[in-house]
Amino acid sequence: MPGHRKLIVVEAFDRNEKGELISASEPRRMQSEAAAIYQAQTLINDHDGVVAWSREGQPGIGEEGPTIILFQCGDIPEFE
């Protein structure tokens, strides 16, 4: 579908000195949901929280679908 894209991302989070969740690194774009889930699973022992998520959209017209959590472990911020 022209202009249609699926964004698949893995993010890791740690707590700072104040106990607030912060990004451990830049979010990583992944090529597939399976790759995102695998990557997230490899990070669970190194971070306070890990999430793999996807979202479909049509950037040309400004439409974005809901965020779909593919994998979650530990503490992560709320997703809209």
PEWO-V448668 format. One record per pair of residues at least 12 apart in sequence whose ideal C-beta (glycine too) atoms are under 8 Angstrom apart, sorted by sequence separation. I is the first residue (numbers start at 1). J is the second residue. If there is no record, write none. Layout:
I | J
I | J
//
This chain:
11 | 23
12 | 24
40 | 52
55 | 67
67 | 79
11 | 24
12 | 25
39 | 52
54 | 67
55 | 68
67 | 80
53 | 67
54 | 68
37 | 52
53 | 68
11 | 27
36 | 52
53 | 69
54 | 70
10 | 27
11 | 28
36 | 53
52 | 69
53 | 70
9 | 27
10 | 28
36 | 54
51 | 69
52 | 70
9 | 28
33 | 52
52 | 71
9 | 29
10 | 30
51 | 71
52 | 72
8 | 29
9 | 30
33 | 54
50 | 71
51 | 72
7 | 29
8 | 30
30 | 52
50 | 72
51 | 73
8 | 31
24 | 47
49 | 72
50 | 73
8 | 32
49 | 73
50 | 74
8 | 33
49 | 74
51 | 76
10 | 36
48 | 74
49 | 75
50 | 76
53 | 79
8 | 35
9 | 36
21 | 48
47 | 74
48 | 75
49 | 76
8 | 36
21 | 49
51 | 79
10 | 39
44 | 73
10 | 40
40 | 70
41 | 71
44 | 74
12 | 43
40 | 71
41 | 73
10 | 43
14 | 47
15 | 48
37 | 70
40 | 73
12 | 46
13 | 47
14 | 48
36 | 70
37 | 71
12 | 47
13 | 48
14 | 49
36 | 71
13 | 49
12 | 49
13 | 50
33 | 70
12 | 50
13 | 51
11 | 50
10 | 50
11 | 51
10 | 51
10 | 52
11 | 53
9 | 52
8 | 52
9 | 53
8 | 53
9 | 54
8 | 54
7 | 54
6 | 54
7 | 55
6 | 55
7 | 56
6 | 56
7 | 57
5 | 56
4 | 56
5 | 57
4 | 57
5 | 58
4 | 58
5 | 59
21 | 75
3 | 58
21 | 76
3 | 59
21 | 77
1 | 58
3 | 60
3 | 61
15 | 75
13 | 74
8 | 70
13 | 75
13 | 76
13 | 77
11 | 76
//
